[in-house]
Amino acid sequence: MARKTGSHSEITGPRIRDAALRLFARYGFAAVSMRQIAAEVGVQAGALYLYTPDKETLLFDLLKSHMDELLAAWEAEPKDEDPLTRLERFVRFHIRFNLERPDAVFLSYMELRNLGPDNFRRIESLRRAYEDELETILRDGVRQGLLSIPDTKIATLAIIAMLTGVTTWYREGGRLSRDRVGDIYWDMVRKAVSA
């Protein structure tokens, strides 16, 4: 199929992904059609299939990109030996990273169910890798006697859920700065793990 005159794959592909992300986050994956995505981008519906074979693949690509970026950004963070310093760094990183991507975070939690079994397993594996990063910090803290946690897996899931929740209520220009939110959440996490 010939590409429309004046179209550029390096521009149109990202525009399709951005439009899909916004529409899926606003209306839900099931309610958005490929035709709506195409209209948002300003291309014919058939042109979308030059970039993705179907809507589920488009969702999977969005979820995978988000997790890949999250894991790469965490990997690039400075590493410390002290579990408390690592835990604080994780808390602040998670809030900072996700506040920049509220639509991607929403999709990661609310639209995962729309993936087929193979795609679901792949995203779940990436999520588990990220959770394992936090659980390792918590286990190290318990082993060194710095943290008191009866179950590190439950604590991991609870902390991530609490931190991720910031994206649902935080508004830029509100009464709290991002740094202040980080301070408050770090204090709550620290107390929750008896640090």
N, C-alpha and C positions, 0 to 999 in steps of 0.2 A: 504494500500500500504506500503510495507516495505521500510524503509529508507536505502539508499546506505551505505555500510560498510565504516566506517570512517567519516561519516557525523555527524554533531552535530547541533541540532536545535538552540541552543543558539548562535552559530556562523553563521550558514547559514541564519537564519531569518534576522539578522541585515545586513548581506552582501547583501541580496536581496533588502532590503530597501535602502541601500546606493547606490547600482547600479541603482535602479529605479529612485532615486532622481537625480543622475548625468545625466542619459540618458534623463529623462523627461525635465530637465532644459536645456540640450544641444540641443536636437532635437525636443522637444515638445511632449506632451502626445500622441497625435493622431499618430505621426510618429514612435513611439516606440512599438515594439511587445513584448509579453511575451517571445518569443523565444530569442530576443535580450537580454533581462534582464537575462535570464537563461545562455546564452553564456557568458555574462559579469561575472557572478558569477562562472561559470564552473560546472553547474548542467544541467540535462535534463529539458526540458521545463515543462514536467509533474510534476517535483518535486516542481515547484513554487506553485502548487495548494495545497500542504501540508501547505503552509504558508498564502495563500490568495485565496479567491474564484474566483476573477477576477481582471482585471487591474484597474477598477474604484475603487474598494475597496482598492487596494494598494495606489492609489492616495489619496483617502479620508484619509487613515491611516497616510500618510505622512503630509497632511495638518493639520489634527487634532493634531498630535504629535507636530508639530511646534507651533500651537496656544496654546496647553496645556503648553508647555515649556515656551513660552513667558509670559503667564498669571501667571504661578508659579514663574518665575524669577522676574516679576514686583512685585508680592505680597511679595516676600522676601526682596525687597528693603526697606531701612529705610524710615519711613514716618515722615513728618514734618507738622506742622500746617500751616505754612506760604505758601500761594499759589505760590508765586514766587520761593521759594526754591523747592517746589514740581514740578513746571513746569520745572525748570532747571534740576532737577533730571530725569524727564521723558525724556527730550530731549537727555540728555547724555546716559541714559539707552537705549533708542530706537536705537540710532546709534551704541552703543557698542554691544548690543545683536545681531542686524541684520548683522553687518559687519562680525560676526563669521559664518553666515548662509546664504550667498548670494543665493545659489541654492534653499533653502527652501523659501526664500522671493520671489524669482522669481516665483516659483510654486504657492505661495499663491495669487499672483496677476494675473498671466497669464493663469493659468490652472484651476481656480475655475469654469469656464464655462463648463468644461468637467464632472462635477458632476451631477448626477440626482437630482431631486427636493428635496428629503429628505436629502440627504447628503449635498447639497448646503445650505439648511436651517440650518443644524447643524453647519457648518463652519461659515456661516454668523452670527449666534448667538454668537459664540466665538469672532469673529472679533468685533462685536458690544460691547461685554463686555469690550474689550480692549479700544475701542474708548471711551466708557463711562468713563473709568478711566481718560482720558485726559479731556474730556468735564466737568467732575466734578471739576477738578482743575481750568479750565477756568471760570466756573460759580462761584466758590468760590472767585476767583480773582476779577470778576466783582462785585459781591455782596459786597466785602470789599473795593471797589473803587480803587483797585490796577491795574486793567486791563480795557481797553476800547475796547470792542469787540461788533459789532452790532449783530452778530449771532454766538453763541458758537458752534453750530453744524457744520456750514461751516468752521469756524476757526479750529475745531478739524480735519476735513477731510483734510484741506489744510496743516496743520502742519504735520500730519502723512504722507501725500504724499511727502512733501518736505524732511522729515527726511528719509523716506524709499528710496528715490532716490539716497542717498549716495551709496547704494550697487551697483548701475550701473556704477559708475565712479571711486570710490575709489580703489587705488592699494597700497598694502603694499609696503613700501620702496619708495613711490613717494615723491613729494616735501612737502606734509603735513602729520604730524603724526595724529594718531587717536584722540589724545587729542586736537590738534590744530583744527581739523575738528569739534570736539565737541564745542570748544570755538566759532568758527565762526558761527556755526548753532545756538548756544544758543543766540548769539548776534542778529542774524536775527529774530529768533522767538520772542525774547524780544521786539524788535522794532515793529514787526508786530502786537503785542497785546498791544502796547503803554505802556509797563511797564517801 
